[in-house]
Amino acid sequence: MNKLIIDSSSKNSVATLRDALSKEVYPVLKSGRTLVILCIGTDRSTGDSLGPLVGHKLKFLIRNKVCLYGNLEKPIHAKNLEKTLKEIKDKFVNPYIIAIDACLGSIQNVGKIIIENKPLNPGSAVNKSLPKVGDLSITGIVNISGTMEFMVLQNTRLSVVMQIAEVISRGIYHCILKTIGGKSASIELENKFLTNINA
């Protein structure tokens, strides 16, 4: 998979994302590498809150060989990203990082999710120079790009961000269950997941 674009409003969006991620994640976990889900963004800007929202929805999913960085309580943003990357590098040997962030795009692509086998450039929407991050990137197009992009992020509709966050978090959740989750854990996780996303 080089690049996959998923419409978050389509009926099969969660299953499509789950299956695409499972193909990438399964060999990684089988090889013994740790999977790090890195959710980038800030809760101080609606348009940039995609990463923290996904992290919030998935915070119970931490288990053996699956780690999560970034949520509403402890967001990963421009000021602490480099420190977090150093912490991940020091803690894990050759981790596989899935980086998640919001981005801006053309009006017809708002609401779409892009999965690519390459790092993402966090902060590019607001012209911040930050290190590229991730073996695989998941970006959600939350609004239109153009001028005054900082203001565009501030004035993004929460419903759009929530819809994208829902699809990404559900897709990752079902990917983890599909690749490493056992049946006994599935029911408990499902209950926690449903409680969490409805909160």
ABEGO torsion letter per residue (X at the ends): XABBBBBAABAAAAAAAAAAAAAAAAAAAAAGBBBBBBBBEBAABAAAAAAAAAAAAAAAABBBGBBBBEBAABBBBAAAAAAAAAAAAAABBGBBBBBBBBBBBBAAABGBBBBBBBBBBBGAAAGBBBBBBEABBBBBBABBBEBGAAAAAAABBAAAAAAAAAAAAAAAAAAAAAAABBAAAAAAAAAAAAAAAAX
